[in-house]
Amino acid sequence: MKIGLLYTNKGEEDEISRISTNYIEKQLLNRGYEIKKISFSPYKKLDLIKSDVIFNLVYGRYGEDGLISLALDQMKVPYIGPSFNNCLLTHNKLITKQVLTNSGIPTPKLSVTPPCIYKPIAGGSSGDVIFVRESNRERKMNKYTERNLISEEYIDGKELCITAIKKNKKLLCLPIAEIVKKGPVLNSKEKYRSKGHYLLVPAKISTDTEKLINTICQKCYSLFDCKLFIKIDIILGKDQVPYVIEIDGIPGFGPHSIITTCARSIGIEAGTLFENFIHGATKSI
């Protein structure tokens, strides 16, 4: 089969796009697939028709806002990545938060009262997340509101991440990962340079909490029209309530990314994981 890896060299998340692309290429070449790396640009026609399956690895704009998914749907090209509906519900965090709230799933409330977190309304959070601790920073806080950021209450607790994959027609929840942070938030430099050392798999949580988070994951998978996989960021508050803070349309797929690390922890190697996605994209699973 010919697998097209659609990636970007430009944008805020180009580093994770290249890391994911190169790792997927290496794993699939070892399994005999023909790989074509396709550099995405909104200003040129994409050569996608010759690929049997497209792996959407364009993070942020175009890749996660639904435009690429819509184009692939119209071209009837099988792809691995978020559905168009999923993009509409997860790319904008205000919409995500409203869907979660309407469905009774705990999520931090919008708030500008410190302590609080400012993060982009759309796109990855870790590159531009701001923790505001004190209330005497009104001038700086006003500057944040001008940068298309949203502000929500800061919940002190464990930061967790649950991933799940569609396998054999069932949703398989992978072991929950715990994010070990040096400060109140995990920034992108800490994430990409630590080579996965910020992850603790499985997370140190109770069995009851694990079951509750798995239930939330299964509900979100259906609620947000996910295809083949889901990645959810969660804060486990001091009250032991798991608050959903974000749902990633396209998670990282590098050697130290969360979904590959969690899959590997139960014996699912990266090549097997990616091959499972390919089979799922080409037939109903």
C-alpha angles and dihedrals in degrees: 000000000000112000120194116208107203109199141155134232093191132064140051094295101040092119095062089043091058094043092051093044095050093047095048090047092053094048096046095044087058088057095052101259122144108237129204118185111210119195107215123226125164088216100061135058113260119234097217105131094083092059121089091207132012120214106208106217098157104121122202120359116033094003099057102022092068104254096111092042090051092049092049091048091052091047090047091231113152111238145181111227142067120327119242091253091049090054092051090054102039108032094069108056093204090059091045091051092049093051091049092048093048089051095050095248112142115247131161114273122244108261141155094193112109133277088056142132126239117201138157117283088224132023132027116335104206095072094057108020116137127196114208111197105169133053096219093077097084095136093053092044090055088054090055092055089058092059097069092258130143125218126217136173116279111240114200112219146081117327110222136177128203124194129185135184133202106244128167091351091304133097110246114201109212122216112289116252125218118215111223106206131189091211140011092293137029113238127204095252091055090046100050100036098047093070092225096310090126090067127091112192120217099025119235098248135125123270090245091053090048091052091048093051091047089053090051089049093052091048093049092048090063096033095056097040095242124188122214096329147022135199120195127186114213139182114211102209127212085259088062091244114139108226116198108224102172146356115213117221091198117017123199116276100192125124092268099036120123100248095047092044093049092046091049090052089068096040101269105132120208095253091054091047093052092044089053089056091050092052090047093051093052099044140017111275 
